[in-house]
Amino acid sequence: MEEPQSSSSPTTSPITASLLTTIHAYDQAIYPSALPLSQLRAWVAACPELSIADAGRPSPPDEVQGVIIVLPLRRGYWEDLLVGRVAEGGVEVGMFPPPCHGGSGEGEDEVVEVGLHVYHVERFGENRRGGGFTERALEEVRRRVTAVWPGWRVVGVSALIATDAGSRTFARLGLQKTGYREVFVQRGPPQDGADQQGVVDMVCCFPGDEAGLEEIVGQGVVVSTSEMVVRYET
């Protein structure tokens, strides 16, 4: 259920190194993909303006209420990401539009079509300012894009959803499934104790695939499923 919006404006700050480490550990716990922390750091370093910690107001002023990390991708790469031709973990800084990836800055006045991919968005603990955190965070991202990169034309927003809460949130914001899924399947029993998952395979399901879930899973057990969602901008 959506909670009432607050009129208080947020305070924002860059994501600290320690907070980024915490985010990485959390993501690895719910999304069993081998994304190196160094890669996450490289994404944030390449475009720190779109990696934001929201400190909230009115109190406590120094407590982070939530974070958002957005990867800006040139349209061709972004469209490949939507359907699984590029994996989320395969995104490279060189796919970012200039000047994010450290280019010379030449051609900055040229209009570049960009897709904004939400890698991570999270509200911490009790939200003291009401609901709609993700919506406010995306509004701040769009404000920054307009202010910092007037040559970017945003063609859409996407996310790879791994939780029910995330699915509900992005559906409320108008994002729809592209048909690309990542299904994580445990093959065989745990190998090193009851607290271990054993061998987990990632099975990619592409738009138009006719195979059903039972055929995909086989004798394994589904550990988690992630689905790509998108909202195109006009």
Secondary structure, DSSP 8 states (H G I E B T S, - for coil): ----B------EEE--HHHHHHHHHHHHHHS-----HHHHHHHHHH-GGGEEEE--SSS-TTS--EEEEEEEEEHHHHHHHHTTSS-GGG--GGGS-TTTT----TTTTS-EEEEEEEEEEEE-SS-TTBS-HHHHHHHHHHHHHHHH-TTEEEEEEEEEE-SHHHHHHHHHTT-EEEEEEEEEEEESS-SSSTT---EEEEEEE-TT----HHHHHTTSEEEEEEEEEEEE--
